[in-house]
Amino acid sequence: MMAVGFILITTEPGYEIKVREEVSNIKCVKGQWIVFGNHDLFVKVEAEDESELTKCIVQEIRSVKGIYETRTLIGAEI
């Protein structure tokens, strides 16, 4: 079963487009949308399991220059 997560990203001022472009090149990213409000970008991520999902979020997405803050929501099967 695939692991799914959603990340709310807040960027440094002026980095919205650069962050969106760089994030779009990350393999686990399956969708992204510019949003208005407290956050700048809404990203859907998928991986084979939660370990791979965590690695993608921590090592790849959070290392993108221009990201100020992230909030991650992990999907759960109930």
Biopython code that builds the backbone (N, CA, C, O; Angstrom):
import numpy as np
from Bio.PDB.StructureBuilder import StructureBuilder

atoms = [
    (1, "MET", "N", (0.841, -1.180, 0.000)),
    (1, "MET", "CA", (0.000, 0.000, 0.000)),
    (1, "MET", "C", (0.890, 1.250, 0.000)),
    (1, "MET", "O", (1.860, 1.334, 0.753)),
    (2, "MET", "N", (0.550, 2.198, -0.841)),
    (2, "MET", "CA", (1.316, 3.435, -0.941)),
    (2, "MET", "C", (1.103, 4.310, 0.291)),
    (2, "MET", "O", (0.015, 4.358, 0.863)),
    (3, "ALA", "N", (2.165, 4.995, 0.678)),
    (3, "ALA", "CA", (2.068, 5.998, 1.735)),
    (3, "ALA", "C", (1.815, 7.343, 1.057)),
    (3, "ALA", "O", (2.445, 7.668, 0.052)),
    (4, "VAL", "N", (0.888, 8.118, 1.615)),
    (4, "VAL", "CA", (0.502, 9.400, 1.031)),
    (4, "VAL", "C", (0.620, 10.491, 2.084)),
    (4, "VAL", "O", (0.291, 10.281, 3.252)),
    (5, "GLY", "N", (1.089, 11.644, 1.665)),
    (5, "GLY", "CA", (1.176, 12.782, 2.565)),
    (5, "GLY", "C", (0.867, 14.071, 1.822)),
    (5, "GLY", "O", (0.907, 14.127, 0.593)),
    (6, "PHE", "N", (0.560, 15.094, 2.588)),
    (6, "PHE", "CA", (0.292, 16.413, 2.043)),
    (6, "PHE", "C", (1.139, 17.401, 2.837)),
    (6, "PHE", "O", (1.192, 17.334, 4.065)),
    (7, "ILE", "N", (1.796, 18.308, 2.141)),
    (7, "ILE", "CA", (2.692, 19.259, 2.786)),
    (7, "ILE", "C", (2.242, 20.672, 2.465)),
    (7, "ILE", "O", (2.073, 21.040, 1.303)),
    (8, "LEU", "N", (2.053, 21.449, 3.505)),
    (8, "LEU", "CA", (1.780, 22.877, 3.370)),
    (8, "LEU", "C", (3.125, 23.589, 3.510)),
    (8, "LEU", "O", (3.789, 23.471, 4.539)),
    (9, "ILE", "N", (3.517, 24.312, 2.493)),
    (9, "ILE", "CA", (4.825, 24.968, 2.478)),
    (9, "ILE", "C", (4.649, 26.479, 2.514)),
    (9, "ILE", "O", (3.856, 27.046, 1.763)),
    (10, "THR", "N", (5.399, 27.114, 3.397)),
    (10, "THR", "CA", (5.500, 28.563, 3.437)),
    (10, "THR", "C", (6.896, 28.916, 2.934)),
    (10, "THR", "O", (7.889, 28.375, 3.419)),
    (11, "THR", "N", (6.970, 29.814, 1.969)),
    (11, "THR", "CA", (8.261, 30.178, 1.396)),
    (11, "THR", "C", (8.745, 31.524, 1.934)),
    (11, "THR", "O", (7.986, 32.304, 2.509)),
    (12, "GLU", "N", (10.020, 31.759, 1.725)),
    (12, "GLU", "CA", (10.556, 33.099, 1.966)),
    (12, "GLU", "C", (9.915, 34.016, 0.923)),
    (12, "GLU", "O", (9.611, 33.562, -0.180)),
    (13, "PRO", "N", (9.702, 35.290, 1.243)),
    (13, "PRO", "CA", (9.106, 36.204, 0.268)),
    (13, "PRO", "C", (9.884, 36.207, -1.050)),
    (13, "PRO", "O", (11.110, 36.319, -1.057)),
    (14, "GLY", "N", (9.158, 36.084, -2.161)),
    (14, "GLY", "CA", (9.768, 36.103, -3.477)),
    (14, "GLY", "C", (10.252, 34.756, -3.990)),
    (14, "GLY", "O", (10.712, 34.668, -5.129)),
    (15, "TYR", "N", (10.163, 33.704, -3.183)),
    (15, "TYR", "CA", (10.651, 32.381, -3.586)),
    (15, "TYR", "C", (9.533, 31.435, -4.027)),
    (15, "TYR", "O", (9.806, 30.268, -4.308)),
    (16, "GLU", "N", (8.305, 31.895, -4.096)),
    (16, "GLU", "CA", (7.181, 31.010, -4.391)),
    (16, "GLU", "C", (7.379, 30.215, -5.688)),
    (16, "GLU", "O", (7.208, 28.996, -5.699)),
    (17, "ILE", "N", (7.731, 30.887, -6.756)),
    (17, "ILE", "CA", (7.873, 30.231, -8.062)),
    (17, "ILE", "C", (9.098, 29.326, -8.084)),
    (17, "ILE", "O", (9.026, 28.211, -8.600)),
    (18, "LYS", "N", (10.220, 29.781, -7.537)),
    (18, "LYS", "CA", (11.435, 28.961, -7.518)),
    (18, "LYS", "C", (11.230, 27.690, -6.710)),
    (18, "LYS", "O", (11.663, 26.615, -7.125)),
    (19, "VAL", "N", (10.579, 27.801, -5.570)),
    (19, "VAL", "CA", (10.307, 26.621, -4.748)),
    (19, "VAL", "C", (9.384, 25.670, -5.497)),
    (19, "VAL", "O", (9.629, 24.464, -5.515)),
    (20, "ARG", "N", (8.337, 26.187, -6.108)),
    (20, "ARG", "CA", (7.408, 25.340, -6.867)),
    (20, "ARG", "C", (8.140, 24.596, -7.980)),
    (20, "ARG", "O", (7.917, 23.402, -8.177)),
    (21, "GLU", "N", (8.999, 25.280, -8.696)),
    (21, "GLU", "CA", (9.737, 24.647, -9.792)),
    (21, "GLU", "C", (10.673, 23.553, -9.288)),
    (21, "GLU", "O", (10.742, 22.475, -9.878)),
    (22, "GLU", "N", (11.391, 23.825, -8.203)),
    (22, "GLU", "CA", (12.329, 22.829, -7.677)),
    (22, "GLU", "C", (11.595, 21.627, -7.080)),
    (22, "GLU", "O", (12.006, 20.484, -7.279)),
    (23, "VAL", "N", (10.520, 21.885, -6.357)),
    (23, "VAL", "CA", (9.741, 20.801, -5.755)),
    (23, "VAL", "C", (9.143, 19.905, -6.848)),
    (23, "VAL", "O", (9.026, 18.695, -6.652)),
    (24, "SER", "N", (8.770, 20.474, -7.976)),
    (24, "SER", "CA", (8.153, 19.683, -9.048)),
    (24, "SER", "C", (9.111, 18.635, -9.616)),
    (24, "SER", "O", (8.663, 17.681, -10.252)),
    (25, "ASN", "N", (10.410, 18.793, -9.402)),
    (25, "ASN", "CA", (11.406, 17.841, -9.901)),
    (25, "ASN", "C", (11.691, 16.705, -8.930)),
    (25, "ASN", "O", (12.492, 15.825, -9.244)),
    (26, "ILE", "N", (11.068, 16.696, -7.773)),
    (26, "ILE", "CA", (11.300, 15.651, -6.774)),
    (26, "ILE", "C", (10.392, 14.466, -7.085)),
    (26, "ILE", "O", (9.188, 14.629, -7.281)),
    (27, "LYS", "N", (10.974, 13.287, -7.127)),
    (27, "LYS", "CA", (10.278, 12.082, -7.594)),
    (27, "LYS", "C", (8.979, 11.773, -6.846)),
    (27, "LYS", "O", (8.000, 11.372, -7.474)),
    (28, "CYS", "N", (8.945, 11.947, -5.535)),
    (28, "CYS", "CA", (7.764, 11.565, -4.752)),
    (28, "CYS", "C", (6.623, 12.569, -4.866)),
    (28, "CYS", "O", (5.514, 12.279, -4.417)),
    (29, "VAL", "N", (6.859, 13.737, -5.450)),
    (29, "VAL", "CA", (5.824, 14.761, -5.586)),
    (29, "VAL", "C", (4.879, 14.367, -6.721)),
    (29, "VAL", "O", (5.302, 14.205, -7.865)),
    (30, "LYS", "N", (3.601, 14.216, -6.392)),
    (30, "LYS", "CA", (2.593, 13.790, -7.359)),
    (30, "LYS", "C", (1.621, 14.897, -7.745)),
    (30, "LYS", "O", (0.833, 14.729, -8.676)),
    (31, "GLY", "N", (1.668, 16.021, -7.047)),
    (31, "GLY", "CA", (0.827, 17.161, -7.375)),
    (31, "GLY", "C", (1.203, 18.340, -6.506)),
    (31, "GLY", "O", (1.704, 18.172, -5.394)),
    (32, "GLN", "N", (0.960, 19.529, -7.016)),
    (32, "GLN", "CA", (1.232, 20.724, -6.223)),
    (32, "GLN", "C", (0.384, 21.878, -6.723)),
    (32, "GLN", "O", (0.075, 21.986, -7.910)),
    (33, "TRP", "N", (0.019, 22.733, -5.784)),
    (33, "TRP", "CA", (-0.851, 23.862, -6.083)),
    (33, "TRP", "C", (-0.376, 25.075, -5.304)),
    (33, "TRP", "O", (-0.070, 24.975, -4.116)),
    (34, "ILE", "N", (-0.314, 26.226, -5.973)),
    (34, "ILE", "CA", (-0.088, 27.502, -5.288)),
    (34, "ILE", "C", (-1.379, 27.821, -4.547)),
    (34, "ILE", "O", (-2.465, 27.710, -5.116)),
    (35, "VAL", "N", (-1.270, 28.215, -3.289)),
    (35, "VAL", "CA", (-2.448, 28.553, -2.495)),
    (35, "VAL", "C", (-2.259, 29.921, -1.850)),
    (35, "VAL", "O", (-1.140, 30.422, -1.742)),
    (36, "PHE", "N", (-3.351, 30.505, -1.429)),
    (36, "PHE", "CA", (-3.320, 31.806, -0.770)),
    (36, "PHE", "C", (-3.711, 31.625, 0.680)),
    (36, "PHE", "O", (-4.491, 30.732, 1.010)),
    (37, "GLY", "N", (-3.180, 32.457, 1.540)),
    (37, "GLY", "CA", (-3.474, 32.367, 2.969)),
    (37, "GLY", "C", (-2.171, 32.245, 3.750)),
    (37, "GLY", "O", (-1.180, 32.899, 3.426)),
    (38, "ASN", "N", (-2.180, 31.404, 4.779)),
    (38, "ASN", "CA", (-1.003, 31.255, 5.641)),
    (38, "ASN", "C", (0.137, 30.502, 4.972)),
    (38, "ASN", "O", (1.281, 30.597, 5.414)),
    (39, "HIS", "N", (-0.159, 29.758, 3.915)),
    (39, "HIS", "CA", (0.852, 28.950, 3.227)),
    (39, "HIS", "C", (0.880, 29.349, 1.756)),
    (39, "HIS", "O", (-0.045, 29.988, 1.255)),
    (40, "ASP", "N", (1.959, 28.962, 1.072)),
    (40, "ASP", "CA", (2.137, 29.355, -0.323)),
    (40, "ASP", "C", (1.978, 28.204, -1.316)),
    (40, "ASP", "O", (1.633, 28.423, -2.477)),
    (41, "LEU", "N", (2.232, 26.975, -0.853)),
    (41, "LEU", "CA", (2.218, 25.831, -1.749)),
    (41, "LEU", "C", (1.645, 24.620, -1.022)),
    (41, "LEU", "O", (1.970, 24.367, 0.138)),
    (42, "PHE", "N", (0.787, 23.875, -1.719)),
    (42, "PHE", "CA", (0.188, 22.648, -1.195)),
    (42, "PHE", "C", (0.694, 21.512, -2.074)),
    (42, "PHE", "O", (0.492, 21.528, -3.288)),
    (43, "VAL", "N", (1.358, 20.519, -1.463)),
    (43, "VAL", "CA", (2.030, 19.476, -2.216)),
    (43, "VAL", "C", (1.523, 18.100, -1.789)),
    (43, "VAL", "O", (1.399, 17.816, -0.598)),
    (44, "LYS", "N", (1.231, 17.254, -2.770)),
    (44, "LYS", "CA", (0.870, 15.859, -2.501)),
    (44, "LYS", "C", (2.094, 15.002, -2.792)),
    (44, "LYS", "O", (2.717, 15.136, -3.845)),
    (45, "VAL", "N", (2.441, 14.115, -1.848)),
    (45, "VAL", "CA", (3.580, 13.216, -2.020)),
    (45, "VAL", "C", (3.140, 11.775, -1.839)),
    (45, "VAL", "O", (2.234, 11.492, -1.055)),
    (46, "GLU", "N", (3.777, 10.863, -2.560)),
    (46, "GLU", "CA", (3.499, 9.439, -2.438)),
    (46, "GLU", "C", (4.810, 8.673, -2.481)),
    (46, "GLU", "O", (5.753, 9.075, -3.162)),
    (47, "ALA", "N", (4.864, 7.561, -1.745)),
    (47, "ALA", "CA", (6.032, 6.683, -1.750)),
    (47, "ALA", "C", (5.570, 5.264, -1.446)),
    (47, "ALA", "O", (4.422, 5.048, -1.057)),
    (48, "GLU", "N", (6.463, 4.305, -1.624)),
    (48, "GLU", "CA", (6.131, 2.898, -1.394)),
    (48, "GLU", "C", (5.728, 2.618, 0.050)),
    (48, "GLU", "O", (4.855, 1.788, 0.301)),
    (49, "ASP", "N", (6.361, 3.309, 1.003)),
    (49, "ASP", "CA", (6.046, 3.110, 2.415)),
    (49, "ASP", "C", (6.351, 4.393, 3.184)),
    (49, "ASP", "O", (6.885, 5.350, 2.624)),
    (50, "GLU", "N", (6.009, 4.404, 4.468)),
    (50, "GLU", "CA", (6.196, 5.624, 5.269)),
    (50, "GLU", "C", (7.664, 5.986, 5.447)),
    (50, "GLU", "O", (8.000, 7.164, 5.563)),
    (51, "SER", "N", (8.538, 4.988, 5.468)),
    (51, "SER", "CA", (9.966, 5.266, 5.582)),
    (51, "SER", "C", (10.475, 6.053, 4.378)),
    (51, "SER", "O", (11.203, 7.034, 4.533)),
    (52, "GLU", "N", (10.091, 5.622, 3.184)),
    (52, "GLU", "CA", (10.485, 6.329, 1.967)),
    (52, "GLU", "C", (9.847, 7.708, 1.898)),
    (52, "GLU", "O", (10.470, 8.664, 1.436)),
    (53, "LEU", "N", (8.616, 7.810, 2.352)),
    (53, "LEU", "CA", (7.921, 9.092, 2.369)),
    (53, "LEU", "C", (8.642, 10.070, 3.292)),
    (53, "LEU", "O", (8.858, 11.230, 2.939)),
    (54, "THR", "N", (9.007, 9.595, 4.464)),
    (54, "THR", "CA", (9.733, 10.430, 5.425)),
    (54, "THR", "C", (11.060, 10.901, 4.850)),
    (54, "THR", "O", (11.420, 12.071, 4.981)),
    (55, "LYS", "N", (11.781, 9.992, 4.217)),
    (55, "LYS", "CA", (13.073, 10.336, 3.614)),
    (55, "LYS", "C", (12.894, 11.419, 2.556)),
    (55, "LYS", "O", (13.674, 12.370, 2.503)),
    (56, "CYS", "N", (11.884, 11.282, 1.725)),
    (56, "CYS", "CA", (11.621, 12.272, 0.684)),
    (56, "CYS", "C", (11.325, 13.644, 1.284)),
    (56, "CYS", "O", (11.851, 14.661, 0.832)),
    (57, "ILE", "N", (10.482, 13.654, 2.299)),
    (57, "ILE", "CA", (10.094, 14.929, 2.913)),
    (57, "ILE", "C", (11.273, 15.585, 3.616)),
    (57, "ILE", "O", (11.547, 16.766, 3.403)),
    (58, "VAL", "N", (11.970, 14.824, 4.451)),
    (58, "VAL", "CA", (13.042, 15.392, 5.273)),
    (58, "VAL", "C", (14.286, 15.719, 4.452)),
    (58, "VAL", "O", (14.860, 16.798, 4.603)),
    (59, "GLN", "N", (14.707, 14.802, 3.588)),
    (59, "GLN", "CA", (15.972, 14.988, 2.884)),
    (59, "GLN", "C", (15.844, 15.774, 1.588)),
    (59, "GLN", "O", (16.778, 16.476, 1.201)),
    (60, "GLU", "N", (14.712, 15.670, 0.915)),
    (60, "GLU", "CA", (14.599, 16.337, -0.386)),
    (60, "GLU", "C", (13.770, 17.620, -0.326)),
    (60, "GLU", "O", (14.251, 18.687, -0.707)),
    (61, "ILE", "N", (12.542, 17.522, 0.145)),
    (61, "ILE", "CA", (11.664, 18.696, 0.112)),
    (61, "ILE", "C", (12.130, 19.772, 1.081)),
    (61, "ILE", "O", (12.242, 20.936, 0.698)),
    (62, "ARG", "N", (12.400, 19.409, 2.314)),
    (62, "ARG", "CA", (12.773, 20.426, 3.311)),
    (62, "ARG", "C", (14.127, 21.070, 3.038)),
    (62, "ARG", "O", (14.448, 22.096, 3.637)),
    (63, "SER", "N", (14.924, 20.490, 2.148)),
    (63, "SER", "CA", (16.233, 21.073, 1.839)),
    (63, "SER", "C", (16.177, 22.090, 0.697)),
    (63, "SER", "O", (17.195, 22.690, 0.354)),
    (64, "VAL", "N", (15.003, 22.285, 0.112)),
    (64, "VAL", "CA", (14.866, 23.228, -0.999)),
    (64, "VAL", "C", (15.077, 24.651, -0.496)),
    (64, "VAL", "O", (14.449, 25.085, 0.471)),
    (65, "LYS", "N", (15.971, 25.366, -1.170)),
    (65, "LYS", "CA", (16.260, 26.756, -0.795)),
    (65, "LYS", "C", (15.010, 27.608, -0.996)),
    (65, "LYS", "O", (14.350, 27.524, -2.032)),
    (66, "GLY", "N", (14.696, 28.422, -0.004)),
    (66, "GLY", "CA", (13.552, 29.325, -0.085)),
    (66, "GLY", "C", (12.358, 28.858, 0.732)),
    (66, "GLY", "O", (11.389, 29.599, 0.899)),
    (67, "ILE", "N", (12.422, 27.617, 1.248)),
    (67, "ILE", "CA", (11.343, 27.148, 2.109)),
    (67, "ILE", "C", (11.583, 27.668, 3.519)),
    (67, "ILE", "O", (12.646, 27.452, 4.102)),
    (68, "TYR", "N", (10.597, 28.345, 4.052)),
    (68, "TYR", "CA", (10.676, 28.894, 5.399)),
    (68, "TYR", "C", (10.133, 27.902, 6.436)),
    (68, "TYR", "O", (10.715, 27.731, 7.507)),
    (69, "GLU", "N", (9.006, 27.248, 6.101)),
    (69, "GLU", "CA", (8.345, 26.366, 7.066)),
    (69, "GLU", "C", (7.509, 25.344, 6.309)),
    (69, "GLU", "O", (6.979, 25.627, 5.235)),
    (70, "THR", "N", (7.398, 24.143, 6.890)),
    (70, "THR", "CA", (6.509, 23.136, 6.325)),
    (70, "THR", "C", (5.601, 22.574, 7.426)),
    (70, "THR", "O", (5.959, 22.550, 8.604)),
    (71, "ARG", "N", (4.436, 22.130, 7.007)),
    (71, "ARG", "CA", (3.507, 21.397, 7.877)),
    (71, "ARG", "C", (3.094, 20.166, 7.086)),
    (71, "ARG", "O", (2.574, 20.271, 5.975)),
    (72, "THR", "N", (3.332, 18.999, 7.672)),
    (72, "THR", "CA", (3.101, 17.763, 6.954)),
    (72, "THR", "C", (1.931, 16.981, 7.558)),
    (72, "THR", "O", (1.830, 16.814, 8.773)),
    (73, "LEU", "N", (1.065, 16.516, 6.679)),
    (73, "LEU", "CA", (-0.067, 15.680, 7.081)),
    (73, "LEU", "C", (0.120, 14.329, 6.397)),
    (73, "LEU", "O", (0.203, 14.262, 5.170)),
    (74, "ILE", "N", (0.187, 13.255, 7.178)),
    (74, "ILE", "CA", (0.352, 11.919, 6.641)),
    (74, "ILE", "C", (-1.013, 11.237, 6.592)),
    (74, "ILE", "O", (-1.742, 11.222, 7.584)),
    (75, "GLY", "N", (-1.351, 10.674, 5.435)),
    (75, "GLY", "CA", (-2.619, 9.981, 5.287)),
    (75, "GLY", "C", (-2.602, 8.677, 6.089)),
    (75, "GLY", "O", (-1.569, 8.013, 6.174)),
    (76, "ALA", "N", (-3.750, 8.311, 6.677)),
    (76, "ALA", "CA", (-3.852, 7.095, 7.485)),
    (76, "ALA", "C", (-4.971, 6.211, 6.963)),
    (76, "ALA", "O", (-6.027, 6.692, 6.552)),
    (77, "GLU", "N", (-4.719, 4.912, 6.987)),
    (77, "GLU", "CA", (-5.749, 3.933, 6.646)),
    (77, "GLU", "C", (-6.411, 3.513, 7.953)),
    (77, "GLU", "O", (-5.729, 3.080, 8.882)),
    (78, "ILE", "N", (-7.723, 3.636, 8.030)),
    (78, "ILE", "CA", (-8.435, 3.248, 9.269)),
    (78, "ILE", "C", (-9.371, 2.105, 8.955)),
    (78, "ILE", "O", (-10.070, 1.618, 9.843)),
]
sb = StructureBuilder()
sb.init_structure("model")
sb.init_model(0)
sb.init_chain("A")
sb.init_seg("    ")
for serial, (resi, resn, name, xyz) in enumerate(atoms, 1):
    if name == "N":
        sb.init_residue(resn, " ", resi, " ")
    sb.init_atom(name, np.array(xyz, "f"), 0.0, 1.0, " ", f" {name:<3s}", serial, name[0])
structure = sb.get_structure()
